[in-house]
Amino acid sequence: MLAIFTFYRNFLYPSTAVNLFSCYIILDNGSGFYGLALFWLKVFTIPLLGALFHLSHAGRLYFFHNLGYSTPRLYTLTALFDLSIWLLLIILTAQFV
């Protein structure tokens, strides 16, 4: 699991920006009405970030291949981890509204 955290660091800043934007939208509107739209925003940004990383930094994947992680497995586990962080933040934000 440490390898997934290490790989996730490549997506940390753009993903955090999308997460905080989603939380801001919920806090600004005062309801979770936009929750479904924000979910689809997150679902579309995860593969977009993965594709941008894969196109620009494909050479960094050799490290993870040597640890036994295939490219699809690495991206899938990272996407699930990122989506779970987003969901946790949205649930916490909805508690304050």
OpenMM code with the backbone's topology and positions (N, CA, C; nanometers):
from openmm import Vec3, app, unit

residues = "MET LEU ALA ILE PHE THR PHE TYR ARG ASN PHE LEU TYR PRO SER THR ALA VAL ASN LEU PHE SER CYS TYR ILE ILE LEU ASP ASN GLY SER GLY PHE TYR GLY LEU ALA LEU PHE TRP LEU LYS VAL PHE THR ILE PRO LEU LEU GLY ALA LEU PHE HIS LEU SER HIS ALA GLY ARG LEU TYR PHE PHE HIS ASN LEU GLY TYR SER THR PRO ARG LEU TYR THR LEU THR ALA LEU PHE ASP LEU SER ILE TRP LEU LEU LEU ILE ILE LEU THR ALA GLN PHE VAL".split()
positions = [
    Vec3(0.0820, -0.1192, 0.0000),
    Vec3(0.0000, 0.0000, 0.0000),
    Vec3(0.0865, 0.1257, 0.0000),
    Vec3(0.2074, 0.1145, 0.0500),
    Vec3(0.2977, 0.2290, 0.0512),
    Vec3(0.3320, 0.2732, -0.0912),
    Vec3(0.3378, 0.1775, -0.1829),
    Vec3(0.3655, 0.2131, -0.3224),
    Vec3(0.2517, 0.2952, -0.3822),
    Vec3(0.1294, 0.2668, -0.3427),
    Vec3(0.0141, 0.3434, -0.3920),
    Vec3(0.0210, 0.4866, -0.3396),
    Vec3(0.0566, 0.5033, -0.2119),
    Vec3(0.0716, 0.6375, -0.1562),
    Vec3(0.1831, 0.7133, -0.2278),
    Vec3(0.2914, 0.6438, -0.2585),
    Vec3(0.4030, 0.7057, -0.3296),
    Vec3(0.3609, 0.7474, -0.4697),
    Vec3(0.2856, 0.6631, -0.5377),
    Vec3(0.2381, 0.6969, -0.6720),
    Vec3(0.1345, 0.8090, -0.6665),
    Vec3(0.0533, 0.8114, -0.5621),
    Vec3(-0.0504, 0.9137, -0.5483),
    Vec3(0.0096, 1.0530, -0.5304),
    Vec3(0.1310, 1.0609, -0.4797),
    Vec3(0.1954, 1.1918, -0.4630),
    Vec3(0.2090, 1.2660, -0.5948),
    Vec3(0.2125, 1.1931, -0.7062),
    Vec3(0.2196, 1.2574, -0.8374),
    Vec3(0.0921, 1.3338, -0.8700),
    Vec3(-0.0195, 1.2932, -0.8111),
    Vec3(-0.1490, 1.3540, -0.8395),
    Vec3(-0.1999, 1.4397, -0.7244),
    Vec3(-0.1209, 1.4562, -0.6223),
    Vec3(-0.1680, 1.5170, -0.4983),
    Vec3(-0.2202, 1.6596, -0.5172),
    Vec3(-0.1454, 1.7465, -0.5807),
    Vec3(-0.1858, 1.8860, -0.5906),
    Vec3(-0.3076, 1.9078, -0.6803),
    Vec3(-0.3120, 1.8543, -0.8021),
    Vec3(-0.4330, 1.8764, -0.8820),
    Vec3(-0.5562, 1.8079, -0.8225),
    Vec3(-0.5365, 1.6922, -0.7641),
    Vec3(-0.6488, 1.6215, -0.7039),
    Vec3(-0.7010, 1.6959, -0.5813),
    Vec3(-0.6104, 1.7511, -0.5019),
    Vec3(-0.6515, 1.8286, -0.3859),
    Vec3(-0.7268, 1.9537, -0.4289),
    Vec3(-0.6848, 2.0141, -0.5385),
    Vec3(-0.7554, 2.1318, -0.5891),
    Vec3(-0.8991, 2.0971, -0.6284),
    Vec3(-0.9188, 1.9850, -0.6945),
    Vec3(-1.0543, 1.9427, -0.7319),
    Vec3(-1.1357, 1.9087, -0.6071),
    Vec3(-1.0736, 1.8436, -0.5102),
    Vec3(-1.1433, 1.8096, -0.3860),
    Vec3(-1.1873, 1.9342, -0.3110),
    Vec3(-1.0981, 2.0300, -0.2981),
    Vec3(-1.1329, 2.1527, -0.2265),
    Vec3(-1.2360, 2.2353, -0.3018),
    Vec3(-1.2298, 2.2346, -0.4341),
    Vec3(-1.3312, 2.3028, -0.5140),
    Vec3(-1.4683, 2.2404, -0.4913),
    Vec3(-1.4739, 2.1085, -0.4859),
    Vec3(-1.6009, 2.0398, -0.4603),
    Vec3(-1.6561, 2.0754, -0.3223),
    Vec3(-1.5688, 2.0782, -0.2231),
    Vec3(-1.6115, 2.1161, -0.0882),
    Vec3(-1.6591, 2.2608, -0.0840),
    Vec3(-1.5903, 2.3476, -0.1560),
    Vec3(-1.6299, 2.4878, -0.1601),
    Vec3(-1.7683, 2.5042, -0.2228),
    Vec3(-1.7959, 2.4324, -0.3306),
    Vec3(-1.9264, 2.4412, -0.3967),
    Vec3(-2.0371, 2.3983, -0.3012),
    Vec3(-2.0141, 2.2931, -0.2262),
    Vec3(-2.1159, 2.2463, -0.1319),
    Vec3(-2.1343, 2.3476, -0.0195),
    Vec3(-2.0262, 2.4019, 0.0328),
    Vec3(-2.0377, 2.5020, 0.1392),
    Vec3(-2.1000, 2.6315, 0.0896),
    Vec3(-2.0666, 2.6716, -0.0315),
    Vec3(-2.1186, 2.7962, -0.0864),
    Vec3(-2.2689, 2.7881, -0.1123),
    Vec3(-2.3151, 2.6748, -0.1596),
    Vec3(-2.4575, 2.6597, -0.1905),
    Vec3(-2.5403, 2.6221, -0.0691),
    Vec3(-2.4768, 2.5697, 0.0320),
    Vec3(-2.5496, 2.5358, 0.1535),
    Vec3(-2.6291, 2.4069, 0.1460),
    Vec3(-2.6087, 2.3295, 0.0415),
    Vec3(-2.6769, 2.2002, 0.0315),
    Vec3(-2.5949, 2.1071, -0.0564),
    Vec3(-2.6290, 1.9824, -0.0513),
    Vec3(-2.5602, 1.8831, -0.1325),
    Vec3(-2.6268, 1.8613, -0.2665),
    Vec3(-2.7011, 1.9622, -0.3148),
    Vec3(-2.7752, 1.9499, -0.4398),
    Vec3(-2.6830, 1.9211, -0.5580),
    Vec3(-2.5646, 1.9766, -0.5572),
    Vec3(-2.4709, 1.9580, -0.6673),
    Vec3(-2.3821, 1.8356, -0.6483),
    Vec3(-2.4149, 1.7516, -0.5541),
    Vec3(-2.3324, 1.6352, -0.5238),
    Vec3(-2.3107, 1.5429, -0.6413),
    Vec3(-2.4165, 1.5167, -0.7182),
    Vec3(-2.4039, 1.4263, -0.8326),
    Vec3(-2.3175, 1.4883, -0.9424),
    Vec3(-2.3350, 1.6168, -0.9672),
    Vec3(-2.2527, 1.6843, -1.0678),
    Vec3(-2.1062, 1.6866, -1.0249),
    Vec3(-2.0826, 1.7089, -0.8964),
    Vec3(-1.9450, 1.7088, -0.8461),
    Vec3(-1.8833, 1.5695, -0.8511),
    Vec3(-1.9667, 1.4681, -0.8303),
    Vec3(-1.9178, 1.3303, -0.8427),
    Vec3(-1.8690, 1.3040, -0.9848),
    Vec3(-1.9490, 1.3455, -1.0831),
    Vec3(-1.9079, 1.3232, -1.2218),
    Vec3(-1.7874, 1.4090, -1.2591),
    Vec3(-1.7760, 1.5268, -1.2004),
    Vec3(-1.6557, 1.6071, -1.2205),
    Vec3(-1.5332, 1.5307, -1.1716),
    Vec3(-1.5440, 1.4712, -1.0552),
    Vec3(-1.4323, 1.3946, -0.9994),
    Vec3(-1.4029, 1.2704, -1.0825),
    Vec3(-1.5081, 1.2028, -1.1273),
    Vec3(-1.4896, 1.0818, -1.2076),
    Vec3(-1.4202, 1.1135, -1.3403),
    Vec3(-1.4474, 1.2290, -1.3981),
    Vec3(-1.3825, 1.2655, -1.5246),
    Vec3(-1.2417, 1.3208, -1.5048),
    Vec3(-1.2147, 1.3823, -1.3908),
    Vec3(-1.0811, 1.4372, -1.3696),
    Vec3(-0.9791, 1.3307, -1.3317),
    Vec3(-1.0229, 1.2232, -1.2685),
    Vec3(-0.9283, 1.1167, -1.2308),
    Vec3(-0.8605, 1.0557, -1.3538),
    Vec3(-0.9352, 1.0115, -1.4566),
    Vec3(-0.8653, 0.9575, -1.5747),
    Vec3(-0.7890, 1.0643, -1.6524),
    Vec3(-0.8379, 1.1883, -1.6482),
    Vec3(-0.7664, 1.2953, -1.7163),
    Vec3(-0.6296, 1.3177, -1.6527),
    Vec3(-0.6241, 1.3214, -1.5207),
    Vec3(-0.4956, 1.3351, -1.4519),
    Vec3(-0.4058, 1.2151, -1.4778),
    Vec3(-0.4653, 1.0962, -1.4793),
    Vec3(-0.3872, 0.9757, -1.5075),
    Vec3(-0.3296, 0.9764, -1.6480),
    Vec3(-0.4093, 1.0213, -1.7443),
    Vec3(-0.3610, 1.0271, -1.8829),
    Vec3(-0.2508, 1.1313, -1.8982),
    Vec3(-0.2676, 1.2457, -1.8341),
    Vec3(-0.1633, 1.3482, -1.8415),
    Vec3(-0.0332, 1.2998, -1.7785),
    Vec3(-0.0433, 1.2314, -1.6660),
    Vec3(0.0769, 1.1779, -1.6034),
    Vec3(0.1403, 1.0708, -1.6914),
    Vec3(0.0574, 0.9832, -1.7459),
    Vec3(0.1094, 0.8735, -1.8262),
    Vec3(0.1790, 0.9244, -1.9524),
    Vec3(0.1253, 1.0292, -2.0114),
    Vec3(0.1869, 1.0836, -2.1320),
    Vec3(0.3156, 1.1604, -2.1028),
    Vec3(0.3217, 1.2250, -1.9878),
    Vec3(0.4378, 1.3089, -1.9610),
    Vec3(0.5462, 1.2411, -1.8759),
    Vec3(0.5080, 1.1439, -1.7937),
    Vec3(0.6052, 1.0827, -1.7024),
    Vec3(0.5974, 0.9295, -1.7049),
    Vec3(0.5869, 0.8721, -1.8201),
    Vec3(0.5731, 0.7268, -1.8293),
    Vec3(0.6971, 0.6539, -1.7792),
    Vec3(0.8118, 0.7181, -1.7827),
    Vec3(0.9347, 0.6551, -1.7373),
    Vec3(0.9373, 0.6287, -1.5878),
    Vec3(0.8584, 0.7027, -1.5113),
    Vec3(0.8541, 0.6819, -1.3667),
    Vec3(0.7814, 0.5535, -1.3280),
    Vec3(0.7119, 0.4922, -1.4219),
    Vec3(0.6370, 0.3701, -1.3909),
    Vec3(0.7274, 0.2491, -1.3730),
    Vec3(0.8500, 0.2552, -1.4219),
    Vec3(0.9403, 0.1402, -1.4088),
    Vec3(0.9686, 0.1061, -1.2629),
    Vec3(0.9760, 0.2070, -1.1804),
    Vec3(0.9964, 0.1841, -1.0375),
    Vec3(0.8852, 0.0966, -0.9799),
    Vec3(0.7613, 0.1301, -1.0158),
    Vec3(0.6471, 0.0550, -0.9631),
    Vec3(0.6336, -0.0814, -1.0297),
    Vec3(0.6768, -0.0917, -1.1549),
    Vec3(0.6765, -0.2228, -1.2210),
    Vec3(0.7749, -0.3172, -1.1516),
    Vec3(0.8871, -0.2626, -1.1069),
    Vec3(0.9847, -0.3454, -1.0351),
    Vec3(0.9332, -0.3902, -0.8987),
    Vec3(0.8386, -0.3165, -0.8430),
    Vec3(0.7768, -0.3568, -0.7164),
    Vec3(0.6645, -0.4585, -0.7366),
    Vec3(0.6290, -0.4869, -0.8623),
    Vec3(0.5277, -0.5867, -0.8910),
    Vec3(0.3910, -0.5308, -0.9242),
    Vec3(0.3803, -0.4010, -0.9427),
    Vec3(0.2522, -0.3392, -0.9775),
    Vec3(0.2447, -0.3196, -1.1284),
    Vec3(0.1380, -0.3690, -1.1886),
    Vec3(0.1168, -0.3428, -1.3303),
    Vec3(0.0582, -0.2025, -1.3453),
    Vec3(0.0663, -0.1493, -1.4645),
    Vec3(0.0164, -0.0140, -1.4885),
    Vec3(-0.1339, -0.0026, -1.4641),
    Vec3(-0.2176, -0.0935, -1.5156),
    Vec3(-0.3612, -0.0802, -1.4874),
    Vec3(-0.3942, -0.0940, -1.3386),
    Vec3(-0.3250, -0.1851, -1.2710),
    Vec3(-0.3505, -0.2026, -1.1276),
    Vec3(-0.3104, -0.0776, -1.0501),
    Vec3(-0.2007, -0.0191, -1.0866),
    Vec3(-0.1516, 0.1007, -1.0202),
    Vec3(-0.2491, 0.2162, -1.0368),
    Vec3(-0.2960, 0.2385, -1.1587),
    Vec3(-0.3912, 0.3467, -1.1828),
    Vec3(-0.5269, 0.3191, -1.1179),
    Vec3(-0.5702, 0.1951, -1.1176),
    Vec3(-0.6992, 0.1614, -1.0575),
    Vec3(-0.6967, 0.1813, -0.9068),
    Vec3(-0.5934, 0.1320, -0.8407),
    Vec3(-0.5839, 0.1487, -0.6955),
    Vec3(-0.5696, 0.2954, -0.6563),
    Vec3(-0.4955, 0.3703, -0.7362),
    Vec3(-0.4802, 0.5127, -0.7080),
    Vec3(-0.6115, 0.5868, -0.7284),
    Vec3(-0.6864, 0.5517, -0.8320),
    Vec3(-0.8155, 0.6156, -0.8565),
    Vec3(-0.9143, 0.5835, -0.7446),
    Vec3(-0.9157, 0.4606, -0.6985),
    Vec3(-1.0053, 0.4245, -0.5874),
    Vec3(-0.9653, 0.4960, -0.4587),
    Vec3(-0.8367, 0.5086, -0.4350),
    Vec3(-0.7896, 0.5810, -0.3176),
    Vec3(-0.8288, 0.7286, -0.3258),
    Vec3(-0.8125, 0.7886, -0.4427),
    Vec3(-0.8469, 0.9293, -0.4615),
    Vec3(-0.9976, 0.9511, -0.4475),
    Vec3(-1.0764, 0.8622, -0.5021),
    Vec3(-1.2218, 0.8737, -0.4913),
    Vec3(-1.2682, 0.8551, -0.3471),
    Vec3(-1.2023, 0.7691, -0.2721),
    Vec3(-1.2403, 0.7509, -0.1317),
    Vec3(-1.2054, 0.8740, -0.0485),
    Vec3(-1.0936, 0.9387, -0.0791),
    Vec3(-1.0596, 1.0640, -0.0102),
    Vec3(-1.1634, 1.1703, -0.0427),
    Vec3(-1.2013, 1.1807, -0.1685),
    Vec3(-1.3024, 1.2781, -0.2096),
    Vec3(-1.4352, 1.2521, -0.1390),
    Vec3(-1.4758, 1.1274, -0.1344),
    Vec3(-1.6026, 1.0931, -0.0699),
    Vec3(-1.5994, 1.1263, 0.0788),
    Vec3(-1.4899, 1.0980, 0.1447),
    Vec3(-1.4756, 1.1315, 0.2867),
    Vec3(-1.4831, 1.2824, 0.3082),
    Vec3(-1.4174, 1.3590, 0.2236),
    Vec3(-1.4228, 1.5051, 0.2348),
    Vec3(-1.5630, 1.5599, 0.2092),
    Vec3(-1.6329, 1.5032, 0.1136),
    Vec3(-1.7693, 1.5481, 0.0840),
    Vec3(-1.8614, 1.5165, 0.1997),
    Vec3(-1.8470, 1.4014, 0.2601),
    Vec3(-1.9310, 1.3643, 0.3747),
    Vec3(-1.9021, 1.4574, 0.4935),
    Vec3(-1.7750, 1.4845, 0.5183),
    Vec3(-1.7396, 1.5772, 0.6257),
    Vec3(-1.7899, 1.7186, 0.5985),
    Vec3(-1.7822, 1.7604, 0.4736),
    Vec3(-1.8307, 1.8945, 0.4375),
    Vec3(-1.9824, 1.9021, 0.4526),
    Vec3(-2.0516, 1.7975, 0.4150),
    Vec3(-2.1983, 1.7975, 0.4257),
    Vec3(-2.2432, 1.8027, 0.5727),
    Vec3(-2.1594, 1.7588, 0.6638),
    Vec3(-2.1938, 1.7667, 0.8048),
    Vec3(-2.1977, 1.9108, 0.8555),
    Vec3(-2.1195, 1.9984, 0.7927),
    Vec3(-2.1135, 2.1373, 0.8342),
    Vec3(-2.2248, 2.2224, 0.7734),
    Vec3(-2.2907, 2.1720, 0.6727),
    Vec3(-2.3952, 2.2496, 0.6051),
    Vec3(-2.5274, 2.2340, 0.6761),
] * unit.nanometer
topology = app.Topology()
chain = topology.addChain("A")
for resn in residues:
    res = topology.addResidue(resn, chain)
    for name in ("N", "CA", "C"):
        topology.addAtom(name, app.Element.getBySymbol(name[0]), res)
